Amino acid sequence: MTSSDDIPPRPSRRGFLAGAAGGLAAAVSGAAQAATATPPPAVPAAPADTEPFWGAHQAGIVTPQQSHCYFTAFDLTAKKRDEVVSLLQRWTAASARMTAGLTATALDLDPAQPATDSGEALGLKAARLTLTFGFGPGLFEKDGHDRYGLAARRPTALVDLPRFNGDQLQPERTGGDIAVQACADDPQIAFHAVRQLARLAYEAADIRWAQAGFVSEPGKQTPRNLMGFKDGTGNPDVDDPKATTKLIWSDDEGPDWMRGGSYLVARRIRIALEHWDRMKLAFQEQTIGRHKYSGAPLGLKDEYAPLNLEATDKDGNPVIPENAHVRLAAAATNDGAQLLRRGYSYNDGVNFTAERWPPWRQGMEYDAGLFFLAYQRDPRAAFIKIFERMSKFDMLNQFVTHTGGGIFACPGGAAEGEFVGQRLFQSV
Ligand code: HEM
């Protein structure tokens, strides 16, 4: 058996193909034991292509957004707590390797064995891959059973999300015991990472649902969502430690294992793009409360100008309408509630759809929209607080339908040598 554990980073594609061809020839000649696949040459990964995996916080939360996301929620099938621990150990080891640009596990070139890595990332860079893990309510208790002896350790902030006005959540796209958010500047790298983790989860966890998403050129400008509006302008400043401490990272109000962690609310939100595209520009801008092209608040020119919620026009009407999205979302109208949005557009082809709003169009429509991902210190004081009112009054509601999602407690980051979530299991 040839192991390339010591090959940093991923072997080049050419080297892998050479090895694969050698292995095939050996298998064909029936001389598998004689396979002489040589470890392929190393390709040094530029540090700029990698994001650190170890640390006080998990990567993928305040990390500058990558262009692609592959999000997967798993149902645990493990019977015992030790099996969950072992899964998290395997996942942590593989994640540390893949985020550093390596294969998930040491590449085993034994032609008589299935490959230890599916191979589609060979020769590619790490593409700033981050893997972020979150624990759903089902890890702590499922159908009334304390499966892993963790029920008493469920954080009070990890509530079951209430049913919101207009929710059309599909069970097959909702919930999950453990979520993995894979983000990278290359969709193949993000998918590859989840695919390896899913393989390593055999016998311990099954995929429940998954969602791929994209944004264009994050970091260069505020990305535009599929409605054509800049999305992310009003986010808290993640470079300001005061803001991240206050709004994103859990501290001593929760269990020890959540310190430095954050709560994720995911929502798959379909947008009726055909309906939206028939709206006048002025109406679209009133719906959002910002100008479409500049991204500035209505009545202003600068994208980053603060929202002036008091401004009125010559007739005394608010410049930003009462039920505009940004007014209902703003901290100023939500007792200071704020969250960090890190969403991705999604595009899943077309489906036969009956719209819920006039003109009640029926036909093949895009299944496309926003895969909303938001991190916060406490969902009760952030997502739930904001969305409770928004789901009833937002003008945007006539164009959007929430079709899936979940809530997950993302533990603090792991130090090298630990596994993700270790403190949760240790302190039981
Ligand atoms: C498909 C659904 C949605 C779309 C298309 C959308 C789009 C937008 C846009 C264009 C902005 C203005 C630019 C910006 O500040 O980023 C915005 C702001 C915002 N949205 Fe959404 N959004 C959606 C769903 C939600 C949901 C479900 C929440 C839940 C709480 C939310 C919370 C916010 C917040 C907090 C702001 C910033 C408001 C401020 O200026 O303080 N959005 N959104």
Residues whose N, C-alpha, C, O or C-beta is under 5 A from the ligand:
A	BS01	HEM	N225 F229 K230 D231 G232 T233 G234 N235 I269 I288 V326 A329 A330 A331 L370 F383 I386 F387 V400
